Amino acid sequence: MKFKAFLTDNGVNLLEKRILQALDKMGKTCHLYLTKDHAIFLHNLLNGDGIQSIAQFRKEALFEDYRISSQNDDRIAFTIDLSLLHRALRSIVTIYTEFGGSHSCPTLNRLQIKLVKKLPPHSQQPMPFLTFETKGYKSAVIQDVPISKPLSRSDVLELQAALDMAQDLPQTLVQVPDMNQLQNFVDRMKHVGDVLNVSISKSGDLHLQISTTLVTLGAEFRKLKVIGEQAAVPAGDDNLTAQTRSRRAIERGDAMSVQVSVKHFFKSLQCHLAKPDCAFYGIGEQGSCLTLVFQFFIPGTRQTDKSISLHCRLPVLDPGAD
């Protein structure tokens, strides 16, 4: 079982300044799943408890000279502490940038990442590590990040099956116009109650509401961009209240509604730290989950960067209405 590669400058920037700090907000530990073509960070896909998050990268988005081999169809998976990973990467970047990254002297200063087994201090049992190594003009730095024992063949198959299931996207997605506005609203909401009702219509309406015995607080985003199944706005809908509009759309089969934890919803919004260009919400088939999909553009364009994908699935507290 072997893995080694060199992180590109773009890969270093993407992980260190954007992706890892966002993923760390989802949960302290996650699975890192390496295949022949992809590197994938996965939260809660096997235990089914809490938010599921999937950050998937084509190898070219992060690495060069990417090499992997295992008896499990060249697939390797293990759990890793994201805060330790982020800290190690920040530390190694300091020396990596000492002479301008890989551009200044490619033969002397490249940032390598690899799987190794080492004997920790005061231990007689070798342990697995994900190791970063770089050499500057006057110094070299090695950072070891402890990882779990790599998953067995059966566990990797289970992880792959869970990943395949989690890739199914809702039939209707609506684009959130302003993540900061949504985050500020939910930040106020989380002090009111614990359960958030989310309704999404095929005509592009996103309705959020939290209710207690004393107060009802809600927000509506109307006529948003819709991807997937769409429906026309019925005549006279503009004169109705948000609650009535949402209820009628559900009765027509043009909308779905689920209840989720306010804590989960707020946590999912922390993915904005990855600096995505667009965000979309959708409700899974038969109200199975609330899905948040982030889209990244190729720098300097409005074209989707298909080498990067990030989405979250929030568990529902209610089977939902269809």
CORMODA-V481369 format. One record per helix or strand of 3 or more residues. SS is the DSSP state (H for helix, E for strand). FROM is the first residue (numbers start at 1). TO is the last residue. Records with the same first field share a line. If there is no record, write none. Layout:
SS: FROM-TO, FROM-TO
This chain:
E: 2-7, 29-34, 38-43, 52-58, 63-69, 76-81, 111-119, 126-135, 140-147, 172-175, 195-201, 206-211, 216-221, 226-228, 255-261, 278-283, 289-295, 308-315
H: 9-26, 59-62, 82-96, 101-103, 153-166, 179-189, 237-239, 242-252, 262-274, 285-287
